[in-house]
């Protein structure tokens, strides 16, 4: 049975596998003006409140990738939307909330957000 992100508790440093469907330096498939400066994908088998698989920003990787295994360090709560976005980085990396927001603001600027650090 698939779990929603609300049913699955994130442990500090939890390792996840992310399928990248929007590699860095590409555009959103529907919103052609939205450029992705970071890798962005989803976690298979974890269903978010919007009914789709859980979205994840992959930070700390400086080239386009197809998949990624790393740790979750934060959840970006969209206070005026149904979705939350998870943030993953390489296992040996850490980031501060300010650094995360600087990298994801290309999309998150359109929402009222709050970052919950998991580490």
Number of C-alpha atoms within 10 A of each C-alpha: 5 12 12 18 18 12 11 11 9 17 12 13 18 15 17 17 16 23 20 21 17 22 21 20 12 16 15 13 11 7 8 9 9 13 16 18 19 22 27 28 22 25 18 15 13 20 20 22 15 12 11 15 19 22 23 25 25 29 23 16 13 11 11 16 17 13 16 19 15 20 24 26 27 25 21 23 19 17 12 10 12 11 18 22 21 25 24 28 23 17 14 8 12 17 14 11 16 9 11 18 17 11 16 19 11 14 12 16 11 10 13 12 18 14 19 14 15 16 14
